[in-house]
Amino acid sequence: MQVPYEPGDVSIIAGEKKTYEPATCGHCGGEGCLYCDKTGTVLVTAPKRACRHCEGVGCIYCGFTGWAEPKGKYD
């Protein structure tokens, strides 16, 4: 029995790799800051979408980038 996919579900099937795409940092608007390592962009899980907790403003769940599922330091 397959469980239906829920938006925001982050479970990954074994062997499946996440794909990332660049997105403009929501904290600095592309100017460069500590949260994007002064590049102005962050890598987020494709397809990119605004953080559901803060609606793109920036919070602890999105690493203050404004995007859902940003790539972590050890990903």
CHARMM internal coordinates of N, CA and C (Angstrom, degrees):
IC EDIT
DIST 1 N 1 CA 1.4477
DIST 1 CA 1 C 1.5272
ANGL 1 N 1 CA 1 C 109.29
DIST 1 C 2 N 1.3039
ANGL 1 CA 1 C 2 N 116.24
DIHE 1 N 1 CA 1 C 2 N 127.74
DIST 2 N 2 CA 1.4583
ANGL 1 C 2 N 2 CA 120.48
DIHE 1 CA 1 C 2 N 2 CA -178.60
DIST 2 CA 2 C 1.5269
ANGL 2 N 2 CA 2 C 109.40
DIHE 1 C 2 N 2 CA 2 C -96.45
DIST 2 C 3 N 1.3305
ANGL 2 CA 2 C 3 N 114.94
DIHE 2 N 2 CA 2 C 3 N 133.07
DIST 3 N 3 CA 1.4510
ANGL 2 C 3 N 3 CA 121.05
DIHE 2 CA 2 C 3 N 3 CA 179.31
DIST 3 CA 3 C 1.5213
ANGL 3 N 3 CA 3 C 108.34
DIHE 2 C 3 N 3 CA 3 C -80.82
DIST 3 C 4 N 1.3408
ANGL 3 CA 3 C 4 N 118.57
DIHE 3 N 3 CA 3 C 4 N 133.87
DIST 4 N 4 CA 1.4674
ANGL 3 C 4 N 4 CA 119.51
DIHE 3 CA 3 C 4 N 4 CA 179.13
DIST 4 CA 4 C 1.5175
ANGL 4 N 4 CA 4 C 111.52
DIHE 3 C 4 N 4 CA 4 C -64.78
DIST 4 C 5 N 1.3222
ANGL 4 CA 4 C 5 N 115.79
DIHE 4 N 4 CA 4 C 5 N 147.09
DIST 5 N 5 CA 1.4621
ANGL 4 C 5 N 5 CA 121.85
DIHE 4 CA 4 C 5 N 5 CA -179.96
DIST 5 CA 5 C 1.5153
ANGL 5 N 5 CA 5 C 109.81
DIHE 4 C 5 N 5 CA 5 C -75.00
DIST 5 C 6 N 1.2977
ANGL 5 CA 5 C 6 N 115.79
DIHE 5 N 5 CA 5 C 6 N 131.09
DIST 6 N 6 CA 1.4659
ANGL 5 C 6 N 6 CA 122.12
DIHE 5 CA 5 C 6 N 6 CA 176.90
DIST 6 CA 6 C 1.5224
ANGL 6 N 6 CA 6 C 108.62
DIHE 5 C 6 N 6 CA 6 C -106.52
DIST 6 C 7 N 1.3277
ANGL 6 CA 6 C 7 N 119.21
DIHE 6 N 6 CA 6 C 7 N 136.30
DIST 7 N 7 CA 1.4719
ANGL 6 C 7 N 7 CA 120.27
DIHE 6 CA 6 C 7 N 7 CA 176.19
DIST 7 CA 7 C 1.5227
ANGL 7 N 7 CA 7 C 110.49
DIHE 6 C 7 N 7 CA 7 C -55.59
DIST 7 C 8 N 1.3018
ANGL 7 CA 7 C 8 N 115.98
DIHE 7 N 7 CA 7 C 8 N 133.94
DIST 8 N 8 CA 1.4586
ANGL 7 C 8 N 8 CA 120.96
DIHE 7 CA 7 C 8 N 8 CA -179.14
DIST 8 CA 8 C 1.5098
ANGL 8 N 8 CA 8 C 112.97
DIHE 7 C 8 N 8 CA 8 C 90.38
DIST 8 C 9 N 1.3494
ANGL 8 CA 8 C 9 N 117.35
DIHE 8 N 8 CA 8 C 9 N -3.01
DIST 9 N 9 CA 1.4551
ANGL 8 C 9 N 9 CA 121.11
DIHE 8 CA 8 C 9 N 9 CA 178.52
DIST 9 CA 9 C 1.5186
ANGL 9 N 9 CA 9 C 108.90
DIHE 8 C 9 N 9 CA 9 C -67.95
DIST 9 C 10 N 1.3162
ANGL 9 CA 9 C 10 N 117.73
DIHE 9 N 9 CA 9 C 10 N 125.51
DIST 10 N 10 CA 1.4588
ANGL 9 C 10 N 10 CA 121.25
DIHE 9 CA 9 C 10 N 10 CA -176.34
DIST 10 CA 10 C 1.5190
ANGL 10 N 10 CA 10 C 112.81
DIHE 9 C 10 N 10 CA 10 C -109.09
DIST 10 C 11 N 1.3444
ANGL 10 CA 10 C 11 N 117.89
DIHE 10 N 10 CA 10 C 11 N 9.81
DIST 11 N 11 CA 1.4508
ANGL 10 C 11 N 11 CA 119.25
DIHE 10 CA 10 C 11 N 11 CA 178.94
DIST 11 CA 11 C 1.5246
ANGL 11 N 11 CA 11 C 109.68
DIHE 10 C 11 N 11 CA 11 C -69.90
DIST 11 C 12 N 1.3293
ANGL 11 CA 11 C 12 N 115.40
DIHE 11 N 11 CA 11 C 12 N 144.20
DIST 12 N 12 CA 1.4586
ANGL 11 C 12 N 12 CA 121.21
DIHE 11 CA 11 C 12 N 12 CA -177.14
DIST 12 CA 12 C 1.5240
ANGL 12 N 12 CA 12 C 108.54
DIHE 11 C 12 N 12 CA 12 C -122.99
DIST 12 C 13 N 1.3047
ANGL 12 CA 12 C 13 N 115.45
DIHE 12 N 12 CA 12 C 13 N 136.03
DIST 13 N 13 CA 1.4528
ANGL 12 C 13 N 13 CA 120.89
DIHE 12 CA 12 C 13 N 13 CA 176.43
DIST 13 CA 13 C 1.5261
ANGL 13 N 13 CA 13 C 107.87
DIHE 12 C 13 N 13 CA 13 C -71.08
DIST 13 C 14 N 1.3211
ANGL 13 CA 13 C 14 N 116.82
DIHE 13 N 13 CA 13 C 14 N 141.93
DIST 14 N 14 CA 1.4668
ANGL 13 C 14 N 14 CA 121.14
DIHE 13 CA 13 C 14 N 14 CA -178.92
DIST 14 CA 14 C 1.5227
ANGL 14 N 14 CA 14 C 110.52
DIHE 13 C 14 N 14 CA 14 C -55.44
DIST 14 C 15 N 1.3165
ANGL 14 CA 14 C 15 N 116.60
DIHE 14 N 14 CA 14 C 15 N 131.28
DIST 15 N 15 CA 1.4484
ANGL 14 C 15 N 15 CA 122.22
DIHE 14 CA 14 C 15 N 15 CA 178.98
DIST 15 CA 15 C 1.5162
ANGL 15 N 15 CA 15 C 114.04
DIHE 14 C 15 N 15 CA 15 C 89.20
DIST 15 C 16 N 1.3005
ANGL 15 CA 15 C 16 N 117.95
DIHE 15 N 15 CA 15 C 16 N -13.24
DIST 16 N 16 CA 1.4637
ANGL 15 C 16 N 16 CA 121.26
DIHE 15 CA 15 C 16 N 16 CA -179.97
DIST 16 CA 16 C 1.5243
ANGL 16 N 16 CA 16 C 108.90
DIHE 15 C 16 N 16 CA 16 C -86.78
DIST 16 C 17 N 1.3278
ANGL 16 CA 16 C 17 N 116.73
DIHE 16 N 16 CA 16 C 17 N 131.94
DIST 17 N 17 CA 1.4565
ANGL 16 C 17 N 17 CA 120.97
DIHE 16 CA 16 C 17 N 17 CA -178.93
DIST 17 CA 17 C 1.5163
ANGL 17 N 17 CA 17 C 110.01
DIHE 16 C 17 N 17 CA 17 C -99.08
DIST 17 C 18 N 1.3261
ANGL 17 CA 17 C 18 N 116.17
DIHE 17 N 17 CA 17 C 18 N 144.18
DIST 18 N 18 CA 1.4555
ANGL 17 C 18 N 18 CA 120.82
DIHE 17 CA 17 C 18 N 18 CA 174.75
DIST 18 CA 18 C 1.5224
ANGL 18 N 18 CA 18 C 108.50
DIHE 17 C 18 N 18 CA 18 C -75.28
DIST 18 C 19 N 1.3083
ANGL 18 CA 18 C 19 N 116.08
DIHE 18 N 18 CA 18 C 19 N 145.55
DIST 19 N 19 CA 1.4549
ANGL 18 C 19 N 19 CA 119.95
DIHE 18 CA 18 C 19 N 19 CA 174.08
DIST 19 CA 19 C 1.5180
ANGL 19 N 19 CA 19 C 107.93
DIHE 18 C 19 N 19 CA 19 C -110.60
DIST 19 C 20 N 1.3063
ANGL 19 CA 19 C 20 N 115.50
DIHE 19 N 19 CA 19 C 20 N 141.46
DIST 20 N 20 CA 1.4519
ANGL 19 C 20 N 20 CA 121.51
DIHE 19 CA 19 C 20 N 20 CA -176.92
DIST 20 CA 20 C 1.5257
ANGL 20 N 20 CA 20 C 110.36
DIHE 19 C 20 N 20 CA 20 C -119.03
DIST 20 C 21 N 1.3150
ANGL 20 CA 20 C 21 N 115.41
DIHE 20 N 20 CA 20 C 21 N 151.57
DIST 21 N 21 CA 1.4553
ANGL 20 C 21 N 21 CA 120.75
DIHE 20 CA 20 C 21 N 21 CA 175.56
DIST 21 CA 21 C 1.5199
ANGL 21 N 21 CA 21 C 108.57
DIHE 20 C 21 N 21 CA 21 C -137.74
DIST 21 C 22 N 1.3319
ANGL 21 CA 21 C 22 N 117.48
DIHE 21 N 21 CA 21 C 22 N 150.28
DIST 22 N 22 CA 1.4678
ANGL 21 C 22 N 22 CA 120.19
DIHE 21 CA 21 C 22 N 22 CA -179.02
DIST 22 CA 22 C 1.5252
ANGL 22 N 22 CA 22 C 111.86
DIHE 21 C 22 N 22 CA 22 C -73.35
DIST 22 C 23 N 1.3257
ANGL 22 CA 22 C 23 N 115.27
DIHE 22 N 22 CA 22 C 23 N 145.61
DIST 23 N 23 CA 1.4580
ANGL 22 C 23 N 23 CA 122.32
DIHE 22 CA 22 C 23 N 23 CA 177.07
DIST 23 CA 23 C 1.5250
ANGL 23 N 23 CA 23 C 108.23
DIHE 22 C 23 N 23 CA 23 C -141.57
DIST 23 C 24 N 1.3090
ANGL 23 CA 23 C 24 N 116.77
DIHE 23 N 23 CA 23 C 24 N 146.71
DIST 24 N 24 CA 1.4623
ANGL 23 C 24 N 24 CA 121.28
DIHE 23 CA 23 C 24 N 24 CA 178.62
DIST 24 CA 24 C 1.5189
ANGL 24 N 24 CA 24 C 109.27
DIHE 23 C 24 N 24 CA 24 C -65.83
DIST 24 C 25 N 1.3010
ANGL 24 CA 24 C 25 N 116.65
DIHE 24 N 24 CA 24 C 25 N 131.33
DIST 25 N 25 CA 1.4642
ANGL 24 C 25 N 25 CA 121.83
DIHE 24 CA 24 C 25 N 25 CA -179.96
DIST 25 CA 25 C 1.5266
ANGL 25 N 25 CA 25 C 109.31
DIHE 24 C 25 N 25 CA 25 C -61.42
DIST 25 C 26 N 1.3277
ANGL 25 CA 25 C 26 N 116.58
DIHE 25 N 25 CA 25 C 26 N 127.05
DIST 26 N 26 CA 1.4553
ANGL 25 C 26 N 26 CA 121.24
DIHE 25 CA 25 C 26 N 26 CA -179.46
DIST 26 CA 26 C 1.5180
ANGL 26 N 26 CA 26 C 112.94
DIHE 25 C 26 N 26 CA 26 C -76.59
DIST 26 C 27 N 1.3186
ANGL 26 CA 26 C 27 N 117.46
DIHE 26 N 26 CA 26 C 27 N -19.68
DIST 27 N 27 CA 1.4543
ANGL 26 C 27 N 27 CA 120.24
DIHE 26 CA 26 C 27 N 27 CA -178.73
DIST 27 CA 27 C 1.5266
ANGL 27 N 27 CA 27 C 111.56
DIHE 26 C 27 N 27 CA 27 C -74.50
DIST 27 C 28 N 1.3300
ANGL 27 CA 27 C 28 N 116.60
DIHE 27 N 27 CA 27 C 28 N -43.26
DIST 28 N 28 CA 1.4721
ANGL 27 C 28 N 28 CA 120.08
DIHE 27 CA 27 C 28 N 28 CA -176.10
DIST 28 CA 28 C 1.5282
ANGL 28 N 28 CA 28 C 113.21
DIHE 27 C 28 N 28 CA 28 C -110.08
DIST 28 C 29 N 1.3296
ANGL 28 CA 28 C 29 N 117.68
DIHE 28 N 28 CA 28 C 29 N -5.53
DIST 29 N 29 CA 1.4502
ANGL 28 C 29 N 29 CA 120.60
DIHE 28 CA 28 C 29 N 29 CA -179.99
DIST 29 CA 29 C 1.5196
ANGL 29 N 29 CA 29 C 113.67
DIHE 28 C 29 N 29 CA 29 C 67.12
DIST 29 C 30 N 1.3334
ANGL 29 CA 29 C 30 N 117.10
DIHE 29 N 29 CA 29 C 30 N 24.89
DIST 30 N 30 CA 1.4583
ANGL 29 C 30 N 30 CA 121.36
DIHE 29 CA 29 C 30 N 30 CA 178.33
DIST 30 CA 30 C 1.5219
ANGL 30 N 30 CA 30 C 114.53
DIHE 29 C 30 N 30 CA 30 C 94.96
DIST 30 C 31 N 1.3276
ANGL 30 CA 30 C 31 N 116.66
DIHE 30 N 30 CA 30 C 31 N -0.41
DIST 31 N 31 CA 1.4753
ANGL 30 C 31 N 31 CA 120.66
DIHE 30 CA 30 C 31 N 31 CA -179.48
DIST 31 CA 31 C 1.5247
ANGL 31 N 31 CA 31 C 112.39
DIHE 30 C 31 N 31 CA 31 C -75.79
DIST 31 C 32 N 1.3312
ANGL 31 CA 31 C 32 N 116.94
DIHE 31 N 31 CA 31 C 32 N -29.39
DIST 32 N 32 CA 1.4642
ANGL 31 C 32 N 32 CA 121.70
DIHE 31 CA 31 C 32 N 32 CA -177.70
DIST 32 CA 32 C 1.5128
ANGL 32 N 32 CA 32 C 110.84
DIHE 31 C 32 N 32 CA 32 C 108.76
DIST 32 C 33 N 1.3184
ANGL 32 CA 32 C 33 N 116.31
DIHE 32 N 32 CA 32 C 33 N 126.43
DIST 33 N 33 CA 1.4752
ANGL 32 C 33 N 33 CA 121.36
DIHE 32 CA 32 C 33 N 33 CA -179.12
DIST 33 CA 33 C 1.5225
ANGL 33 N 33 CA 33 C 109.19
DIHE 32 C 33 N 33 CA 33 C -153.25
DIST 33 C 34 N 1.3207
ANGL 33 CA 33 C 34 N 116.74
DIHE 33 N 33 CA 33 C 34 N -177.18
DIST 34 N 34 CA 1.4632
ANGL 33 C 34 N 34 CA 121.25
DIHE 33 CA 33 C 34 N 34 CA 179.78
DIST 34 CA 34 C 1.5185
ANGL 34 N 34 CA 34 C 112.83
DIHE 33 C 34 N 34 CA 34 C -65.87
DIST 34 C 35 N 1.3225
ANGL 34 CA 34 C 35 N 117.89
DIHE 34 N 34 CA 34 C 35 N -31.58
DIST 35 N 35 CA 1.4597
ANGL 34 C 35 N 35 CA 121.64
DIHE 34 CA 34 C 35 N 35 CA -175.56
DIST 35 CA 35 C 1.5229
ANGL 35 N 35 CA 35 C 112.70
DIHE 34 C 35 N 35 CA 35 C -74.14
DIST 35 C 36 N 1.3356
ANGL 35 CA 35 C 36 N 117.43
DIHE 35 N 35 CA 35 C 36 N -22.48
DIST 36 N 36 CA 1.4759
ANGL 35 C 36 N 36 CA 121.27
DIHE 35 CA 35 C 36 N 36 CA 178.95
DIST 36 CA 36 C 1.5285
ANGL 36 N 36 CA 36 C 111.12
DIHE 35 C 36 N 36 CA 36 C -114.96
DIST 36 C 37 N 1.3174
ANGL 36 CA 36 C 37 N 117.46
DIHE 36 N 36 CA 36 C 37 N 15.83
DIST 37 N 37 CA 1.4722
ANGL 36 C 37 N 37 CA 123.40
DIHE 36 CA 36 C 37 N 37 CA -178.37
DIST 37 CA 37 C 1.5308
ANGL 37 N 37 CA 37 C 112.14
DIHE 36 C 37 N 37 CA 37 C 55.92
DIST 37 C 38 N 1.3175
ANGL 37 CA 37 C 38 N 115.29
DIHE 37 N 37 CA 37 C 38 N 37.33
DIST 38 N 38 CA 1.4700
ANGL 37 C 38 N 38 CA 124.23
DIHE 37 CA 37 C 38 N 38 CA 176.57
DIST 38 CA 38 C 1.5313
ANGL 38 N 38 CA 38 C 113.68
DIHE 37 C 38 N 38 CA 38 C 60.89
DIST 38 C 39 N 1.3417
ANGL 38 CA 38 C 39 N 117.24
DIHE 38 N 38 CA 38 C 39 N 25.31
DIST 39 N 39 CA 1.4596
ANGL 38 C 39 N 39 CA 121.34
DIHE 38 CA 38 C 39 N 39 CA 178.38
DIST 39 CA 39 C 1.5233
ANGL 39 N 39 CA 39 C 112.35
DIHE 38 C 39 N 39 CA 39 C -99.02
DIST 39 C 40 N 1.3326
ANGL 39 CA 39 C 40 N 117.18
DIHE 39 N 39 CA 39 C 40 N -24.18
DIST 40 N 40 CA 1.4644
ANGL 39 C 40 N 40 CA 121.10
DIHE 39 CA 39 C 40 N 40 CA -177.59
DIST 40 CA 40 C 1.5154
ANGL 40 N 40 CA 40 C 113.46
DIHE 39 C 40 N 40 CA 40 C 89.48
DIST 40 C 41 N 1.3453
ANGL 40 CA 40 C 41 N 117.45
DIHE 40 N 40 CA 40 C 41 N -9.33
DIST 41 N 41 CA 1.4615
ANGL 40 C 41 N 41 CA 121.25
DIHE 40 CA 40 C 41 N 41 CA 177.86
DIST 41 CA 41 C 1.5214
ANGL 41 N 41 CA 41 C 110.19
DIHE 40 C 41 N 41 CA 41 C -131.33
DIST 41 C 42 N 1.3146
ANGL 41 CA 41 C 42 N 115.49
DIHE 41 N 41 CA 41 C 42 N 156.13
DIST 42 N 42 CA 1.4615
ANGL 41 C 42 N 42 CA 122.55
DIHE 41 CA 41 C 42 N 42 CA 175.66
DIST 42 CA 42 C 1.5211
ANGL 42 N 42 CA 42 C 107.98
DIHE 41 C 42 N 42 CA 42 C -130.75
DIST 42 C 43 N 1.3245
ANGL 42 CA 42 C 43 N 116.84
DIHE 42 N 42 CA 42 C 43 N 152.33
DIST 43 N 43 CA 1.4541
ANGL 42 C 43 N 43 CA 120.68
DIHE 42 CA 42 C 43 N 43 CA 175.22
DIST 43 CA 43 C 1.5155
ANGL 43 N 43 CA 43 C 108.86
DIHE 42 C 43 N 43 CA 43 C -90.89
DIST 43 C 44 N 1.3334
ANGL 43 CA 43 C 44 N 116.29
DIHE 43 N 43 CA 43 C 44 N 129.07
DIST 44 N 44 CA 1.4600
ANGL 43 C 44 N 44 CA 122.02
DIHE 43 CA 43 C 44 N 44 CA -180.00
DIST 44 CA 44 C 1.5209
ANGL 44 N 44 CA 44 C 109.01
DIHE 43 C 44 N 44 CA 44 C -128.21
DIST 44 C 45 N 1.3279
ANGL 44 CA 44 C 45 N 116.00
DIHE 44 N 44 CA 44 C 45 N 155.94
DIST 45 N 45 CA 1.4497
ANGL 44 C 45 N 45 CA 121.42
DIHE 44 CA 44 C 45 N 45 CA 179.09
DIST 45 CA 45 C 1.5196
ANGL 45 N 45 CA 45 C 110.03
DIHE 44 C 45 N 45 CA 45 C -62.47
DIST 45 C 46 N 1.3271
ANGL 45 CA 45 C 46 N 115.85
DIHE 45 N 45 CA 45 C 46 N 130.80
DIST 46 N 46 CA 1.4708
ANGL 45 C 46 N 46 CA 121.06
DIHE 45 CA 45 C 46 N 46 CA 179.27
DIST 46 CA 46 C 1.5227
ANGL 46 N 46 CA 46 C 109.70
DIHE 45 C 46 N 46 CA 46 C -77.77
DIST 46 C 47 N 1.2993
ANGL 46 CA 46 C 47 N 119.56
DIHE 46 N 46 CA 46 C 47 N 141.81
DIST 47 N 47 CA 1.4611
ANGL 46 C 47 N 47 CA 128.06
DIHE 46 CA 46 C 47 N 47 CA -5.57
DIST 47 CA 47 C 1.5277
ANGL 47 N 47 CA 47 C 109.99
DIHE 46 C 47 N 47 CA 47 C -76.82
DIST 47 C 48 N 1.3158
ANGL 47 CA 47 C 48 N 116.54
DIHE 47 N 47 CA 47 C 48 N 143.56
DIST 48 N 48 CA 1.4642
ANGL 47 C 48 N 48 CA 119.51
DIHE 47 CA 47 C 48 N 48 CA -177.13
DIST 48 CA 48 C 1.5269
ANGL 48 N 48 CA 48 C 110.07
DIHE 47 C 48 N 48 CA 48 C -71.88
DIST 48 C 49 N 1.3430
ANGL 48 CA 48 C 49 N 114.46
DIHE 48 N 48 CA 48 C 49 N 142.22
DIST 49 N 49 CA 1.4580
ANGL 48 C 49 N 49 CA 121.08
DIHE 48 CA 48 C 49 N 49 CA 179.07
DIST 49 CA 49 C 1.5215
ANGL 49 N 49 CA 49 C 108.56
DIHE 48 C 49 N 49 CA 49 C -151.53
DIST 49 C 50 N 1.3089
ANGL 49 CA 49 C 50 N 116.03
DIHE 49 N 49 CA 49 C 50 N 152.23
DIST 50 N 50 CA 1.4672
ANGL 49 C 50 N 50 CA 121.52
DIHE 49 CA 49 C 50 N 50 CA -178.74
DIST 50 CA 50 C 1.5199
ANGL 50 N 50 CA 50 C 110.30
DIHE 49 C 50 N 50 CA 50 C -64.95
DIST 50 C 51 N 1.3183
ANGL 50 CA 50 C 51 N 116.03
DIHE 50 N 50 CA 50 C 51 N 150.19
DIST 51 N 51 CA 1.4631
ANGL 50 C 51 N 51 CA 121.98
DIHE 50 CA 50 C 51 N 51 CA 178.08
DIST 51 CA 51 C 1.5201
ANGL 51 N 51 CA 51 C 109.75
DIHE 50 C 51 N 51 CA 51 C -61.39
DIST 51 C 52 N 1.3169
ANGL 51 CA 51 C 52 N 116.86
DIHE 51 N 51 CA 51 C 52 N 132.27
DIST 52 N 52 CA 1.4641
ANGL 51 C 52 N 52 CA 120.53
DIHE 51 CA 51 C 52 N 52 CA -178.20
DIST 52 CA 52 C 1.5246
ANGL 52 N 52 CA 52 C 112.57
DIHE 51 C 52 N 52 CA 52 C -76.98
DIST 52 C 53 N 1.3200
ANGL 52 CA 52 C 53 N 117.22
DIHE 52 N 52 CA 52 C 53 N -17.45
DIST 53 N 53 CA 1.4584
ANGL 52 C 53 N 53 CA 120.37
DIHE 52 CA 52 C 53 N 53 CA -179.73
DIST 53 CA 53 C 1.5281
ANGL 53 N 53 CA 53 C 112.24
DIHE 52 C 53 N 53 CA 53 C -80.28
DIST 53 C 54 N 1.3261
ANGL 53 CA 53 C 54 N 116.47
DIHE 53 N 53 CA 53 C 54 N -38.38
DIST 54 N 54 CA 1.4684
ANGL 53 C 54 N 54 CA 120.04
DIHE 53 CA 53 C 54 N 54 CA -174.54
DIST 54 CA 54 C 1.5345
ANGL 54 N 54 CA 54 C 113.16
DIHE 53 C 54 N 54 CA 54 C -118.81
DIST 54 C 55 N 1.3365
ANGL 54 CA 54 C 55 N 116.30
DIHE 54 N 54 CA 54 C 55 N -1.67
DIST 55 N 55 CA 1.4666
ANGL 54 C 55 N 55 CA 122.18
DIHE 54 CA 54 C 55 N 55 CA -178.87
DIST 55 CA 55 C 1.5298
ANGL 55 N 55 CA 55 C 113.00
DIHE 54 C 55 N 55 CA 55 C 57.84
DIST 55 C 56 N 1.3398
ANGL 55 CA 55 C 56 N 116.27
DIHE 55 N 55 CA 55 C 56 N 34.60
DIST 56 N 56 CA 1.4604
ANGL 55 C 56 N 56 CA 121.19
DIHE 55 CA 55 C 56 N 56 CA 174.96
DIST 56 CA 56 C 1.5107
ANGL 56 N 56 CA 56 C 116.14
DIHE 55 C 56 N 56 CA 56 C 92.79
DIST 56 C 57 N 1.3320
ANGL 56 CA 56 C 57 N 117.70
DIHE 56 N 56 CA 56 C 57 N 1.85
DIST 57 N 57 CA 1.4613
ANGL 56 C 57 N 57 CA 120.61
DIHE 56 CA 56 C 57 N 57 CA -178.98
DIST 57 CA 57 C 1.5292
ANGL 57 N 57 CA 57 C 111.15
DIHE 56 C 57 N 57 CA 57 C -79.79
DIST 57 C 58 N 1.3234
ANGL 57 CA 57 C 58 N 117.25
DIHE 57 N 57 CA 57 C 58 N -39.78
DIST 58 N 58 CA 1.4627
ANGL 57 C 58 N 58 CA 122.64
DIHE 57 CA 57 C 58 N 58 CA -179.47
DIST 58 CA 58 C 1.5147
ANGL 58 N 58 CA 58 C 111.30
DIHE 57 C 58 N 58 CA 58 C 123.09
DIST 58 C 59 N 1.3086
ANGL 58 CA 58 C 59 N 116.52
DIHE 58 N 58 CA 58 C 59 N 127.53
DIST 59 N 59 CA 1.4679
ANGL 58 C 59 N 59 CA 121.61
DIHE 58 CA 58 C 59 N 59 CA -179.37
DIST 59 CA 59 C 1.5304
ANGL 59 N 59 CA 59 C 108.84
DIHE 58 C 59 N 59 CA 59 C -155.30
DIST 59 C 60 N 1.3209
ANGL 59 CA 59 C 60 N 117.25
DIHE 59 N 59 CA 59 C 60 N -179.08
DIST 60 N 60 CA 1.4613
ANGL 59 C 60 N 60 CA 120.71
DIHE 59 CA 59 C 60 N 60 CA -178.66
DIST 60 CA 60 C 1.5309
ANGL 60 N 60 CA 60 C 111.76
DIHE 59 C 60 N 60 CA 60 C -68.10
DIST 60 C 61 N 1.3278
ANGL 60 CA 60 C 61 N 118.42
DIHE 60 N 60 CA 60 C 61 N -25.62
DIST 61 N 61 CA 1.4581
ANGL 60 C 61 N 61 CA 121.20
DIHE 60 CA 60 C 61 N 61 CA -177.18
DIST 61 CA 61 C 1.5272
ANGL 61 N 61 CA 61 C 112.29
DIHE 60 C 61 N 61 CA 61 C -74.16
DIST 61 C 62 N 1.3090
ANGL 61 CA 61 C 62 N 117.72
DIHE 61 N 61 CA 61 C 62 N -27.26
DIST 62 N 62 CA 1.4674
ANGL 61 C 62 N 62 CA 121.12
DIHE 61 CA 61 C 62 N 62 CA -179.14
DIST 62 CA 62 C 1.5222
ANGL 62 N 62 CA 62 C 111.74
DIHE 61 C 62 N 62 CA 62 C -108.53
DIST 62 C 63 N 1.3159
ANGL 62 CA 62 C 63 N 117.21
DIHE 62 N 62 CA 62 C 63 N 9.11
DIST 63 N 63 CA 1.4608
ANGL 62 C 63 N 63 CA 120.66
DIHE 62 CA 62 C 63 N 63 CA -179.38
DIST 63 CA 63 C 1.5117
ANGL 63 N 63 CA 63 C 112.49
DIHE 62 C 63 N 63 CA 63 C 67.44
DIST 63 C 64 N 1.3342
ANGL 63 CA 63 C 64 N 116.27
DIHE 63 N 63 CA 63 C 64 N 26.73
DIST 64 N 64 CA 1.4666
ANGL 63 C 64 N 64 CA 124.00
DIHE 63 CA 63 C 64 N 64 CA -179.92
DIST 64 CA 64 C 1.5281
ANGL 64 N 64 CA 64 C 113.05
DIHE 63 C 64 N 64 CA 64 C 62.62
DIST 64 C 65 N 1.3442
ANGL 64 CA 64 C 65 N 116.40
DIHE 64 N 64 CA 64 C 65 N 24.38
DIST 65 N 65 CA 1.4627
ANGL 64 C 65 N 65 CA 120.72
DIHE 64 CA 64 C 65 N 65 CA 178.12
DIST 65 CA 65 C 1.5211
ANGL 65 N 65 CA 65 C 112.37
DIHE 64 C 65 N 65 CA 65 C -97.98
DIST 65 C 66 N 1.3370
ANGL 65 CA 65 C 66 N 117.43
DIHE 65 N 65 CA 65 C 66 N -20.20
DIST 66 N 66 CA 1.4613
ANGL 65 C 66 N 66 CA 121.83
DIHE 65 CA 65 C 66 N 66 CA -178.17
DIST 66 CA 66 C 1.5152
ANGL 66 N 66 CA 66 C 113.96
DIHE 65 C 66 N 66 CA 66 C 89.32
DIST 66 C 67 N 1.3374
ANGL 66 CA 66 C 67 N 118.29
DIHE 66 N 66 CA 66 C 67 N -2.06
DIST 67 N 67 CA 1.4588
ANGL 66 C 67 N 67 CA 122.08
DIHE 66 CA 66 C 67 N 67 CA -176.85
DIST 67 CA 67 C 1.5215
ANGL 67 N 67 CA 67 C 112.02
DIHE 66 C 67 N 67 CA 67 C -113.82
DIST 67 C 68 N 1.3305
ANGL 67 CA 67 C 68 N 116.22
DIHE 67 N 67 CA 67 C 68 N 146.31
DIST 68 N 68 CA 1.4541
ANGL 67 C 68 N 68 CA 121.40
DIHE 67 CA 67 C 68 N 68 CA 176.93
DIST 68 CA 68 C 1.5271
ANGL 68 N 68 CA 68 C 109.19
DIHE 67 C 68 N 68 CA 68 C -74.93
DIST 68 C 69 N 1.2913
ANGL 68 CA 68 C 69 N 116.80
DIHE 68 N 68 CA 68 C 69 N 139.24
DIST 69 N 69 CA 1.4598
ANGL 68 C 69 N 69 CA 126.03
DIHE 68 CA 68 C 69 N 69 CA 176.04
DIST 69 CA 69 C 1.5264
ANGL 69 N 69 CA 69 C 115.17
DIHE 68 C 69 N 69 CA 69 C 52.64
DIST 69 C 70 N 1.3460
ANGL 69 CA 69 C 70 N 116.87
DIHE 69 N 69 CA 69 C 70 N 59.98
DIST 70 N 70 CA 1.4694
ANGL 69 C 70 N 70 CA 118.04
DIHE 69 CA 69 C 70 N 70 CA 174.30
DIST 70 CA 70 C 1.5285
ANGL 70 N 70 CA 70 C 110.06
DIHE 69 C 70 N 70 CA 70 C -69.21
DIST 70 C 71 N 1.3186
ANGL 70 CA 70 C 71 N 116.03
DIHE 70 N 70 CA 70 C 71 N 152.34
DIST 71 N 71 CA 1.4583
ANGL 70 C 71 N 71 CA 120.41
DIHE 70 CA 70 C 71 N 71 CA 179.68
DIST 71 CA 71 C 1.5199
ANGL 71 N 71 CA 71 C 108.87
DIHE 70 C 71 N 71 CA 71 C -66.82
DIST 71 C 72 N 1.3202
ANGL 71 CA 71 C 72 N 116.00
DIHE 71 N 71 CA 71 C 72 N 130.13
DIST 72 N 72 CA 1.4485
ANGL 71 C 72 N 72 CA 120.99
DIHE 71 CA 71 C 72 N 72 CA -179.76
DIST 72 CA 72 C 1.5071
ANGL 72 N 72 CA 72 C 112.67
DIHE 71 C 72 N 72 CA 72 C -81.60
DIST 72 C 73 N 1.2933
ANGL 72 CA 72 C 73 N 115.19
DIHE 72 N 72 CA 72 C 73 N 170.16
DIST 73 N 73 CA 1.4602
ANGL 72 C 73 N 73 CA 121.57
DIHE 72 CA 72 C 73 N 73 CA -178.80
DIST 73 CA 73 C 1.5269
ANGL 73 N 73 CA 73 C 112.19
DIHE 72 C 73 N 73 CA 73 C -60.89
DIST 73 C 74 N 1.3336
ANGL 73 CA 73 C 74 N 117.08
DIHE 73 N 73 CA 73 C 74 N -35.35
DIST 74 N 74 CA 1.4597
ANGL 73 C 74 N 74 CA 121.34
DIHE 73 CA 73 C 74 N 74 CA -175.43
DIST 74 CA 74 C 1.5224
ANGL 74 N 74 CA 74 C 113.48
DIHE 73 C 74 N 74 CA 74 C -106.77
DIST 74 C 75 N 1.3317
ANGL 74 CA 74 C 75 N 118.92
DIHE 74 N 74 CA 74 C 75 N 14.94
DIST 75 N 75 CA 1.4701
ANGL 74 C 75 N 75 CA 122.12
DIHE 74 CA 74 C 75 N 75 CA 178.15
DIST 75 CA 75 C 1.5044
ANGL 75 N 75 CA 75 C 110.77
DIHE 74 C 75 N 75 CA 75 C -79.74
END
COOR INIT
IC SEED 1 N 1 CA 1 C
IC BUILD
